[in-house]
């Protein structure tokens, strides 16, 4: 029983570190997804502009 009490802060530390890492990973994934979406939008807009110019 004493061993469990002794390990509790260690387990809590690992849990909080895990949560932080998880949140960081989620944030980076969301940011990269946003960047991909933005790049795709910009590229498609550029393509549209190029096509319009070439057709004129």
Predicted model as a PDB file, atoms N, CA, C, CB and O in Angstrom, pLDDT in the B-factor column:
MODEL        1                                                                  
ATOM      1  N   UNK A   1       0.835  -1.206   0.000  1.00 62.00           N  
ATOM      2  CA  UNK A   1       0.000   0.000   0.000  1.00 62.00           C  
ATOM      3  C   UNK A   1       0.872   1.260   0.000  1.00 62.00           C  
ATOM      4  CB  UNK A   1      -0.946   0.004   1.226  1.00 62.00           C  
ATOM      5  O   UNK A   1       0.596   2.222  -0.717  1.00 62.00           O  
ATOM      6  N   UNK A   2       1.933   1.235   0.821  1.00 76.00           N  
ATOM      7  CA  UNK A   2       2.827   2.390   0.872  1.00 76.00           C  
ATOM      8  C   UNK A   2       3.490   2.618  -0.486  1.00 76.00           C  
ATOM      9  CB  UNK A   2       3.898   2.196   1.963  1.00 76.00           C  
ATOM     10  O   UNK A   2       3.725   3.759  -0.885  1.00 76.00           O  
ATOM     11  N   UNK A   3       3.784   1.541  -1.181  1.00 74.00           N  
ATOM     12  CA  UNK A   3       4.437   1.653  -2.494  1.00 74.00           C  
ATOM     13  C   UNK A   3       3.535   2.415  -3.463  1.00 74.00           C  
ATOM     14  CB  UNK A   3       4.775   0.246  -3.064  1.00 74.00           C  
ATOM     15  O   UNK A   3       4.011   3.255  -4.227  1.00 74.00           O  
ATOM     16  N   UNK A   4       2.239   2.124  -3.430  1.00 68.00           N  
ATOM     17  CA  UNK A   4       1.285   2.800  -4.319  1.00 68.00           C  
ATOM     18  C   UNK A   4       1.248   4.297  -4.000  1.00 68.00           C  
ATOM     19  CB  UNK A   4      -0.138   2.177  -4.178  1.00 68.00           C  
ATOM     20  O   UNK A   4       1.254   5.133  -4.903  1.00 68.00           O  
ATOM     21  N   UNK A   5       1.208   4.624  -2.704  1.00 74.00           N  
ATOM     22  CA  UNK A   5       1.204   6.031  -2.302  1.00 74.00           C  
ATOM     23  C   UNK A   5       2.482   6.711  -2.760  1.00 74.00           C  
ATOM     24  CB  UNK A   5       1.045   6.164  -0.776  1.00 74.00           C  
ATOM     25  O   UNK A   5       2.463   7.870  -3.175  1.00 74.00           O  
ATOM     26  N   UNK A   6       3.590   5.991  -2.685  1.00 77.00           N  
ATOM     27  CA  UNK A   6       4.885   6.550  -3.091  1.00 77.00           C  
ATOM     28  C   UNK A   6       4.928   6.783  -4.599  1.00 77.00           C  
ATOM     29  CB  UNK A   6       6.034   5.615  -2.668  1.00 77.00           C  
ATOM     30  O   UNK A   6       5.538   7.743  -5.070  1.00 77.00           O  
ATOM     31  N   UNK A   7       4.279   5.901  -5.349  1.00 77.00           N  
ATOM     32  CA  UNK A   7       4.299   5.993  -6.813  1.00 77.00           C  
ATOM     33  C   UNK A   7       3.283   6.987  -7.356  1.00 77.00           C  
ATOM     34  CB  UNK A   7       4.041   4.633  -7.416  1.00 77.00           C  
ATOM     35  O   UNK A   7       3.397   7.429  -8.499  1.00 77.00           O  
ATOM     36  N   UNK A   8       2.288   7.342  -6.544  1.00 80.00           N  
ATOM     37  CA  UNK A   8       1.217   8.213  -7.035  1.00 80.00           C  
ATOM     38  C   UNK A   8       1.743   9.505  -7.672  1.00 80.00           C  
ATOM     39  CB  UNK A   8       0.280   8.557  -5.896  1.00 80.00           C  
ATOM     40  O   UNK A   8       1.321   9.816  -8.786  1.00 80.00           O  
ATOM     41  N   UNK A   9       2.638  10.278  -7.036  1.00 82.00           N  
ATOM     42  CA  UNK A   9       3.133  11.501  -7.689  1.00 82.00           C  
ATOM     43  C   UNK A   9       3.840  11.222  -9.002  1.00 82.00           C  
ATOM     44  CB  UNK A   9       4.074  12.237  -6.765  1.00 82.00           C  
ATOM     45  O   UNK A   9       3.731  11.998  -9.951  1.00 82.00           O  
ATOM     46  N   UNK A  10       4.564  10.113  -9.055  1.00 81.00           N  
ATOM     47  CA  UNK A  10       5.253   9.749 -10.295  1.00 81.00           C  
ATOM     48  C   UNK A  10       4.230   9.488 -11.394  1.00 81.00           C  
ATOM     49  CB  UNK A  10       6.152   8.501 -10.084  1.00 81.00           C  
ATOM     50  O   UNK A  10       4.373   9.975 -12.516  1.00 81.00           O  
ATOM     51  N   UNK A  11       3.202   8.719 -11.064  1.00 78.00           N  
ATOM     52  CA  UNK A  11       2.145   8.403 -12.045  1.00 78.00           C  
ATOM     53  C   UNK A  11       1.453   9.693 -12.486  1.00 78.00           C  
ATOM     54  CB  UNK A  11       1.100   7.402 -11.441  1.00 78.00           C  
ATOM     55  O   UNK A  11       1.177   9.880 -13.671  1.00 78.00           O  
ATOM     56  N   UNK A  12       1.175  10.581 -11.527  1.00 78.00           N  
ATOM     57  CA  UNK A  12       0.524  11.854 -11.855  1.00 78.00           C  
ATOM     58  C   UNK A  12       1.404  12.679 -12.791  1.00 78.00           C  
ATOM     59  CB  UNK A  12       0.214  12.655 -10.571  1.00 78.00           C  
ATOM     60  O   UNK A  12       0.917  13.267 -13.756  1.00 78.00           O  
ATOM     61  N   UNK A  13       2.708  12.716 -12.495  1.00 82.00           N  
ATOM     62  CA  UNK A  13       3.632  13.451 -13.357  1.00 82.00           C  
ATOM     63  C   UNK A  13       3.599  12.897 -14.773  1.00 82.00           C  
ATOM     64  CB  UNK A  13       5.059  13.389 -12.797  1.00 82.00           C  
ATOM     65  O   UNK A  13       3.514  13.647 -15.745  1.00 82.00           O  
ATOM     66  N   UNK A  14       3.669  11.560 -14.878  1.00 82.00           N  
ATOM     67  CA  UNK A  14       3.640  10.943 -16.206  1.00 82.00           C  
ATOM     68  C   UNK A  14       2.334  11.254 -16.923  1.00 82.00           C  
ATOM     69  CB  UNK A  14       3.830   9.426 -16.097  1.00 82.00           C  
ATOM     70  O   UNK A  14       2.329  11.510 -18.127  1.00 82.00           O  
ATOM     71  N   UNK A  15       1.221  11.233 -16.183  1.00 81.00           N  
ATOM     72  CA  UNK A  15      -0.081  11.517 -16.779  1.00 81.00           C  
ATOM     73  C   UNK A  15      -0.130  12.943 -17.303  1.00 81.00           C  
ATOM     74  CB  UNK A  15      -1.203  11.288 -15.761  1.00 81.00           C  
ATOM     75  O   UNK A  15      -0.588  13.180 -18.420  1.00 81.00           O  
ATOM     76  N   UNK A  16       0.346  13.906 -16.492  1.00 84.00           N  
ATOM     77  CA  UNK A  16       0.295  15.307 -16.921  1.00 84.00           C  
ATOM     78  C   UNK A  16       1.217  15.540 -18.107  1.00 84.00           C  
ATOM     79  CB  UNK A  16       0.677  16.241 -15.766  1.00 84.00           C  
ATOM     80  O   UNK A  16       0.875  16.282 -19.028  1.00 84.00           O  
ATOM     81  N   UNK A  17       2.397  14.901 -18.085  1.00 83.00           N  
ATOM     82  CA  UNK A  17       3.313  15.032 -19.227  1.00 83.00           C  
ATOM     83  C   UNK A  17       2.647  14.448 -20.469  1.00 83.00           C  
ATOM     84  CB  UNK A  17       4.676  14.316 -18.943  1.00 83.00           C  
ATOM     85  O   UNK A  17       2.718  15.036 -21.548  1.00 83.00           O  
ATOM     86  N   UNK A  18       2.005  13.304 -20.322  1.00 81.00           N  
ATOM     87  CA  UNK A  18       1.302  12.671 -21.433  1.00 81.00           C  
ATOM     88  C   UNK A  18       0.219  13.575 -21.991  1.00 81.00           C  
ATOM     89  CB  UNK A  18       0.696  11.350 -20.992  1.00 81.00           C  
ATOM     90  O   UNK A  18       0.063  13.692 -23.207  1.00 81.00           O  
ATOM     91  N   UNK A  19      -0.541  14.226 -21.087  1.00 84.00           N  
ATOM     92  CA  UNK A  19      -1.589  15.147 -21.518  1.00 84.00           C  
ATOM     93  C   UNK A  19      -0.992  16.303 -22.311  1.00 84.00           C  
ATOM     94  CB  UNK A  19      -2.374  15.679 -20.307  1.00 84.00           C  
ATOM     95  O   UNK A  19      -1.506  16.683 -23.363  1.00 84.00           O  
ATOM     96  N   UNK A  20       0.117  16.864 -21.783  1.00 82.00           N  
ATOM     97  CA  UNK A  20       0.760  17.985 -22.468  1.00 82.00           C  
ATOM     98  C   UNK A  20       1.222  17.568 -23.858  1.00 82.00           C  
ATOM     99  CB  UNK A  20       1.951  18.510 -21.648  1.00 82.00           C  
ATOM    100  O   UNK A  20       1.004  18.284 -24.836  1.00 82.00           O  
ATOM    101  N   UNK A  21       1.862  16.402 -23.937  1.00 87.00           N  
ATOM    102  CA  UNK A  21       2.349  15.914 -25.228  1.00 87.00           C  
ATOM    103  C   UNK A  21       1.170  15.701 -26.176  1.00 87.00           C  
ATOM    104  CB  UNK A  21       3.153  14.596 -25.053  1.00 87.00           C  
ATOM    105  O   UNK A  21       1.232  16.070 -27.349  1.00 87.00           O  
ATOM    106  N   UNK A  22       0.098  15.105 -25.658  1.00 86.00           N  
ATOM    107  CA  UNK A  22      -1.084  14.864 -26.478  1.00 86.00           C  
ATOM    108  C   UNK A  22      -1.666  16.157 -27.025  1.00 86.00           C  
ATOM    109  CB  UNK A  22      -2.135  14.128 -25.675  1.00 86.00           C  
ATOM    110  O   UNK A  22      -2.021  16.240 -28.201  1.00 86.00           O  
ATOM    111  N   UNK A  23      -1.762  17.178 -26.155  1.00 89.00           N  
ATOM    112  CA  UNK A  23      -2.296  18.468 -26.597  1.00 89.00           C  
ATOM    113  C   UNK A  23      -1.391  19.098 -27.646  1.00 89.00           C  
ATOM    114  CB  UNK A  23      -2.462  19.419 -25.404  1.00 89.00           C  
ATOM    115  O   UNK A  23      -1.873  19.659 -28.631  1.00 89.00           O  
ATOM    116  N   UNK A  24      -0.069  19.006 -27.436  1.00 91.00           N  
ATOM    117  CA  UNK A  24       0.875  19.559 -28.410  1.00 91.00           C  
ATOM    118  C   UNK A  24       0.711  18.867 -29.759  1.00 91.00           C  
ATOM    119  CB  UNK A  24       2.327  19.412 -27.906  1.00 91.00           C  
ATOM    120  O   UNK A  24       0.698  19.520 -30.803  1.00 91.00           O  
ATOM    121  N   UNK A  25       0.587  17.533 -29.730  1.00 91.00           N  
ATOM    122  CA  UNK A  25       0.426  16.774 -30.972  1.00 91.00           C  
ATOM    123  C   UNK A  25      -0.859  17.197 -31.672  1.00 91.00           C  
ATOM    124  CB  UNK A  25       0.414  15.250 -30.691  1.00 91.00           C  
ATOM    125  O   UNK A  25      -0.870  17.415 -32.884  1.00 91.00           O  
ATOM    126  N   UNK A  26      -1.949  17.315 -30.903  1.00 91.00           N  
ATOM    127  CA  UNK A  26      -3.228  17.739 -31.484  1.00 91.00           C  
ATOM    128  C   UNK A  26      -3.099  19.120 -32.106  1.00 91.00           C  
ATOM    129  CB  UNK A  26      -4.339  17.742 -30.416  1.00 91.00           C  
ATOM    130  O   UNK A  26      -3.574  19.355 -33.217  1.00 91.00           O  
ATOM    131  N   UNK A  27      -2.450  20.038 -31.383  1.00 92.00           N  
ATOM    132  CA  UNK A  27      -2.269  21.398 -31.894  1.00 92.00           C  
ATOM    133  C   UNK A  27      -1.475  21.385 -33.193  1.00 92.00           C  
ATOM    134  CB  UNK A  27      -1.563  22.276 -30.851  1.00 92.00           C  
ATOM    135  O   UNK A  27      -1.865  22.027 -34.168  1.00 92.00           O  
ATOM    136  N   UNK A  28      -0.362  20.655 -33.208  1.00 93.00           N  
ATOM    137  CA  UNK A  28       0.470  20.637 -34.408  1.00 93.00           C  
ATOM    138  C   UNK A  28      -0.297  19.999 -35.569  1.00 93.00           C  
ATOM    139  CB  UNK A  28       1.791  19.871 -34.144  1.00 93.00           C  
ATOM    140  O   UNK A  28      -0.175  20.440 -36.712  1.00 93.00           O  
ATOM    141  N   UNK A  29      -1.089  18.958 -35.274  1.00 94.00           N  
ATOM    142  CA  UNK A  29      -1.887  18.325 -36.337  1.00 94.00           C  
ATOM    143  C   UNK A  29      -2.907  19.315 -36.889  1.00 94.00           C  
ATOM    144  CB  UNK A  29      -2.605  17.054 -35.806  1.00 94.00           C  
ATOM    145  O   UNK A  29      -3.081  19.421 -38.103  1.00 94.00           O  
ATOM    146  N   UNK A  30      -3.581  20.041 -35.997  1.00 94.00           N  
ATOM    147  CA  UNK A  30      -4.575  21.027 -36.441  1.00 94.00           C  
ATOM    148  C   UNK A  30      -3.918  22.120 -37.272  1.00 94.00           C  
ATOM    149  CB  UNK A  30      -5.300  21.648 -35.234  1.00 94.00           C  
ATOM    150  O   UNK A  30      -4.447  22.530 -38.306  1.00 94.00           O  
ATOM    151  N   UNK A  31      -2.751  22.594 -36.808  1.00 94.00           N  
ATOM    152  CA  UNK A  31      -2.045  23.654 -37.529  1.00 94.00           C  
ATOM    153  C   UNK A  31      -1.618  23.156 -38.902  1.00 94.00           C  
ATOM    154  CB  UNK A  31      -0.817  24.139 -36.727  1.00 94.00           C  
ATOM    155  O   UNK A  31      -1.776  23.867 -39.895  1.00 94.00           O  
ATOM    156  N   UNK A  32      -1.075  21.935 -38.972  1.00 95.00           N  
ATOM    157  CA  UNK A  32      -0.626  21.414 -40.261  1.00 95.00           C  
ATOM    158  C   UNK A  32      -1.814  21.217 -41.203  1.00 95.00           C  
ATOM    159  CB  UNK A  32       0.134  20.086 -40.071  1.00 95.00           C  
ATOM    160  O   UNK A  32      -1.708  21.475 -42.402  1.00 95.00           O  
ATOM    161  N   UNK A  33      -2.942  20.760 -40.660  1.00 95.00           N  
ATOM    162  CA  UNK A  33      -4.147  20.619 -41.490  1.00 95.00           C  
ATOM    163  C   UNK A  33      -4.583  21.965 -42.040  1.00 95.00           C  
ATOM    164  CB  UNK A  33      -5.292  19.987 -40.684  1.00 95.00           C  
ATOM    165  O   UNK A  33      -4.922  22.085 -43.217  1.00 95.00           O  
ATOM    166  N   UNK A  34      -4.574  22.988 -41.174  1.00 96.00           N  
ATOM    167  CA  UNK A  34      -4.946  24.333 -41.620  1.00 96.00           C  
ATOM    168  C   UNK A  34      -4.002  24.820 -42.708  1.00 96.00           C  
ATOM    169  CB  UNK A  34      -4.941  25.315 -40.439  1.00 96.00           C  
ATOM    170  O   UNK A  34      -4.437  25.396 -43.705  1.00 96.00           O  
ATOM    171  N   UNK A  35      -2.701  24.585 -42.514  1.00 96.00           N  
ATOM    172  CA  UNK A  35      -1.713  25.008 -43.505  1.00 96.00           C  
ATOM    173  C   UNK A  35      -1.963  24.303 -44.836  1.00 96.00           C  
ATOM    174  CB  UNK A  35      -0.281  24.720 -43.005  1.00 96.00           C  
ATOM    175  O   UNK A  35      -1.892  24.927 -45.895  1.00 96.00           O  
ATOM    176  N   UNK A  36      -2.255  23.006 -44.782  1.00 96.00           N  
ATOM    177  CA  UNK A  36      -2.516  22.246 -46.014  1.00 96.00           C  
ATOM    178  C   UNK A  36      -3.752  22.816 -46.716  1.00 96.00           C  
ATOM    179  CB  UNK A  36      -2.717  20.725 -45.701  1.00 96.00           C  
ATOM    180  O   UNK A  36      -3.754  23.007 -47.932  1.00 96.00           O  
ATOM    181  N   UNK A  37      -4.803  23.084 -45.932  1.00 96.00           N  
ATOM    182  CA  UNK A  37      -6.029  23.642 -46.515  1.00 96.00           C  
ATOM    183  C   UNK A  37      -5.763  24.995 -47.160  1.00 96.00           C  
ATOM    184  CB  UNK A  37      -7.119  23.778 -45.442  1.00 96.00           C  
ATOM    185  O   UNK A  37      -6.217  25.269 -48.271  1.00 96.00           O  
ATOM    186  N   UNK A  38      -5.011  25.849 -46.436  1.00 96.00           N  
ATOM    187  CA  UNK A  38      -4.689  27.176 -46.966  1.00 96.00           C  
ATOM    188  C   UNK A  38      -3.884  27.061 -48.250  1.00 96.00           C  
ATOM    189  CB  UNK A  38      -3.912  28.000 -45.928  1.00 96.00           C  
ATOM    190  O   UNK A  38      -4.176  27.735 -49.238  1.00 96.00           O  
ATOM    191  N   UNK A  39      -2.870  26.203 -48.230  1.00 96.00           N  
ATOM    192  CA  UNK A  39      -2.024  26.031 -49.417  1.00 96.00           C  
ATOM    193  C   UNK A  39      -2.872  25.551 -50.592  1.00 96.00           C  
ATOM    194  CB  UNK A  39      -0.870  25.027 -49.135  1.00 96.00           C  
ATOM    195  O   UNK A  39      -2.719  26.028 -51.716  1.00 96.00           O  
ATOM    196  N   UNK A  40      -3.777  24.593 -50.314  1.00 95.00           N  
ATOM    197  CA  UNK A  40      -4.642  24.063 -51.365  1.00 95.00           C  
ATOM    198  C   UNK A  40      -5.525  25.175 -51.933  1.00 95.00           C  
ATOM    199  CB  UNK A  40      -5.513  22.906 -50.821  1.00 95.00           C  
ATOM    200  O   UNK A  40      -5.678  25.288 -53.150  1.00 95.00           O  
ATOM    201  N   UNK A  41      -6.110  26.002 -51.045  1.00 96.00           N  
ATOM    202  CA  UNK A  41      -6.969  27.105 -51.505  1.00 96.00           C  
ATOM    203  C   UNK A  41      -6.178  28.071 -52.369  1.00 96.00           C  
ATOM    204  CB  UNK A  41      -7.588  27.855 -50.307  1.00 96.00           C  
ATOM    205  O   UNK A  41      -6.627  28.467 -53.445  1.00 96.00           O  
ATOM    206  N   UNK A  42      -4.990  28.448 -51.889  1.00 95.00           N  
ATOM    207  CA  UNK A  42      -4.160  29.403 -52.636  1.00 95.00           C  
ATOM    208  C   UNK A  42      -3.798  28.820 -53.993  1.00 95.00           C  
ATOM    209  CB  UNK A  42      -2.876  29.761 -51.843  1.00 95.00           C  
ATOM    210  O   UNK A  42      -3.894  29.504 -55.012  1.00 95.00           O  
ATOM    211  N   UNK A  43      -3.381  27.557 -54.011  1.00 93.00           N  
ATOM    212  CA  UNK A  43      -2.992  26.917 -55.268  1.00 93.00           C  
ATOM    213  C   UNK A  43      -4.159  26.856 -56.236  1.00 93.00           C  
ATOM    214  CB  UNK A  43      -2.457  25.511 -55.009  1.00 93.00           C  
ATOM    215  O   UNK A  43      -3.996  27.132 -57.425  1.00 93.00           O  
ATOM    216  N   UNK A  44      -5.347  26.494 -55.732  1.00 93.00           N  
ATOM    217  CA  UNK A  44      -6.509  26.405 -56.624  1.00 93.00           C  
ATOM    218  C   UNK A  44      -6.883  27.776 -57.161  1.00 93.00           C  
ATOM    219  CB  UNK A  44      -7.707  25.782 -55.893  1.00 93.00           C  
ATOM    220  O   UNK A  44      -7.264  27.909 -58.325  1.00 93.00           O  
ATOM    221  N   UNK A  45      -6.774  28.809 -56.305  1.00 93.00           N  
ATOM    222  CA  UNK A  45      -7.052  30.175 -56.761  1.00 93.00           C  
ATOM    223  C   UNK A  45      -6.063  30.589 -57.838  1.00 93.00           C  
ATOM    224  CB  UNK A  45      -6.998  31.165 -55.584  1.00 93.00           C  
ATOM    225  O   UNK A  45      -6.450  31.156 -58.860  1.00 93.00           O  
ATOM    226  N   UNK A  46      -4.790  30.306 -57.608  1.00 92.00           N  
ATOM    227  CA  UNK A  46      -3.750  30.639 -58.589  1.00 92.00           C  
ATOM    228  C   UNK A  46      -4.041  29.934 -59.910  1.00 92.00           C  
ATOM    229  CB  UNK A  46      -2.343  30.244 -58.061  1.00 92.00           C  
ATOM    230  O   UNK A  46      -3.935  30.533 -60.980  1.00 92.00           O  
ATOM    231  N   UNK A  47      -4.407  28.656 -59.824  1.00 89.00           N  
ATOM    232  CA  UNK A  47      -4.724  27.889 -61.037  1.00 89.00           C  
ATOM    233  C   UNK A  47      -5.907  28.509 -61.779  1.00 89.00           C  
ATOM    234  CB  UNK A  47      -5.034  26.419 -60.682  1.00 89.00           C  
ATOM    235  O   UNK A  47      -5.890  28.626 -63.004  1.00 89.00           O  
ATOM    236  N   UNK A  48      -6.936  28.905 -61.022  1.00 90.00           N  
ATOM    237  CA  UNK A  48      -8.107  29.540 -61.633  1.00 90.00           C  
ATOM    238  C   UNK A  48      -7.683  30.814 -62.364  1.00 90.00           C  
ATOM    239  CB  UNK A  48      -9.185  29.861 -60.559  1.00 90.00           C  
ATOM    240  O   UNK A  48      -8.058  31.038 -63.515  1.00 90.00           O  
ATOM    241  N   UNK A  49      -6.891  31.649 -61.673  1.00 89.00           N  
ATOM    242  CA  UNK A  49      -6.429  32.901 -62.276  1.00 89.00           C  
ATOM    243  C   UNK A  49      -5.630  32.623 -63.549  1.00 89.00           C  
ATOM    244  CB  UNK A  49      -5.573  33.701 -61.274  1.00 89.00           C  
ATOM    245  O   UNK A  49      -5.817  33.295 -64.563  1.00 89.00           O  
ATOM    246  N   UNK A  50      -4.744  31.635 -63.492  1.00 87.00           N  
ATOM    247  CA  UNK A  50      -3.915  31.284 -64.651  1.00 87.00           C  
ATOM    248  C   UNK A  50      -4.808  30.832 -65.806  1.00 87.00           C  
ATOM    249  CB  UNK A  50      -2.892  30.168 -64.285  1.00 87.00           C  
ATOM    250  O   UNK A  50      -4.610  31.234 -66.952  1.00 87.00           O  
ATOM    251  N   UNK A  51      -5.789  29.993 -65.490  1.00 86.00           N  
ATOM    252  CA  UNK A  51      -6.686  29.487 -66.540  1.00 86.00           C  
ATOM    253  C   UNK A  51      -7.494  30.628 -67.154  1.00 86.00           C  
ATOM    254  CB  UNK A  51      -7.640  28.409 -65.969  1.00 86.00           C  
ATOM    255  O   UNK A  51      -7.658  30.687 -68.373  1.00 86.00           O  
ATOM    256  N   UNK A  52      -7.997  31.533 -66.315  1.00 84.00           N  
ATOM    257  CA  UNK A  52      -8.765  32.675 -66.823  1.00 84.00           C  
ATOM    258  C   UNK A  52      -7.902  33.532 -67.735  1.00 84.00           C  
ATOM    259  CB  UNK A  52      -9.314  33.523 -65.660  1.00 84.00           C  
ATOM    260  O   UNK A  52      -8.355  33.969 -68.793  1.00 84.00           O  
ATOM    261  N   UNK A  53      -6.662  33.774 -67.328  1.00 79.00           N  
ATOM    262  CA  UNK A  53      -5.771  34.617 -68.115  1.00 79.00           C  
ATOM    263  C   UNK A  53      -5.440  33.954 -69.442  1.00 79.00           C  
ATOM    264  CB  UNK A  53      -4.487  34.918 -67.337  1.00 79.00           C  
ATOM    265  O   UNK A  53      -5.392  34.616 -70.478  1.00 79.00           O  
ATOM    266  N   UNK A  54      -5.210  32.634 -69.410  1.00 74.00           N  
ATOM    267  CA  UNK A  54      -4.823  31.948 -70.643  1.00 74.00           C  
ATOM    268  C   UNK A  54      -5.978  31.856 -71.630  1.00 74.00           C  
ATOM    269  CB  UNK A  54      -4.308  30.557 -70.326  1.00 74.00           C  
ATOM    270  O   UNK A  54      -5.764  31.822 -72.842  1.00 74.00           O  
ATOM    271  N   UNK A  55      -7.222  31.815 -71.101  1.00 67.00           N  
ATOM    272  CA  UNK A  55      -8.388  31.704 -71.977  1.00 67.00           C  
ATOM    273  C   UNK A  55      -8.707  33.013 -72.661  1.00 67.00           C  
ATOM    274  CB  UNK A  55      -9.589  31.235 -71.194  1.00 67.00           C  
ATOM    275  O   UNK A  55      -9.297  33.028 -73.741  1.00 67.00           O  
ATOM    276  N   UNK A  56      -8.316  34.127 -72.031  1.00 58.00           N  
ATOM    277  CA  UNK A  56      -8.620  35.451 -72.625  1.00 58.00           C  
ATOM    278  C   UNK A  56      -7.700  35.700 -73.823  1.00 58.00           C  
ATOM    279  CB  UNK A  56      -8.452  36.599 -71.559  1.00 58.00           C  
ATOM    280  O   UNK A  56      -7.789  36.748 -74.462  1.00 58.00           O  
TER     281      UNK A  56                                                      
ENDMDL                                                                          
END                                                                             
